[in-house]
């Protein structure tokens, strides 16, 4: 894909989109490269190879755009500094497929947002292309997951036989008296949030097992407890409604204690995922019309936001947090 030299400068939103994608894709290449090296299942390996090729192409295109715009290329992550190829697999092939499923969901959301916040035609076209490629990746992942019987389908409900109109304020209740059944929209958000939570739990178990920095290790162990508690909380919501919860993949961590990734990469990865969870909980809360469920999301957001902030402080403490582009400090400029 070629890009025309524009006289129009990138907006702050477009800069944010490009910078964020570079950081995320450079991290993905590291994780995927190690996983490909140790993958045993050929179908899963093919998906990992395809995903890495997409990320590598993104890095190439992003680098061209940064040079074209006289914008410093982010440092991000590298195989040389952040991957130990010789380290044994930390996660099974099965989990890596589940992991890719969730990461692809996050990517689709991010690319759609990038298209919606871009105004330059080259940026719109670029992120539409990214979204199209990621849709193909998602289709491949879903096909293999279904084939292997490891796709956690959202809970089943019966198809309604007629259209109903809400005619009672009881529809919004959830504190006292009989609670109405969960709506399909509420079930969908609870289920998909649980799928994302369990991936973080497995990552935190594995990362804590190989982490060499003590305070970071403790952070992962704390995160495991936070995420397990939140998974149980949402699982209880489904169980009380007579609905099944998504599968747990905590047994898919190997017994390796040799770190395949740098502590810097692992901590950044968890903080990014936890920060994204705040937004997904917010989306779930926005469509939850039963008051008790909306309140539960509010509680989960506060809890996970605090955990994310503590992670950011750890990144700063160890010098591992790359600063995103900032607006000019006008007071500082005026003082000069």
Secondary structure, 3 states (H helix, E strand, C coil): CCCCCCCCCCCHHHHHHHHHHHHHHHHHHHHHHHHHHHCCCHHHHHHHHHHHHHHHHHHHHHHHHHHHCCCCCCCCCCHHHHECCCCCCCECHHHHHHHHHHHHHHHHHHHHHHHHCCCCHHHHHHHHHHHHHHHHHHHHHHHHHHHHCCCCCCCCCCCCCCCCCCCCHHHHCCCCCCCCCCCHHHHHHHHHHHHHHHHHHHHHHHHHHHCCCHHHHHHHHHHHHHHHHHHHHHHHHHHHCCCCCCCCCHHHECCCCCCCECHHHHHHHHHHHHHHHHHHHHHHHHCCCCHHHHHHHHHHHHHHHHHHHHHHHHHHHCCCCCCCCCCCCHHHHHHC
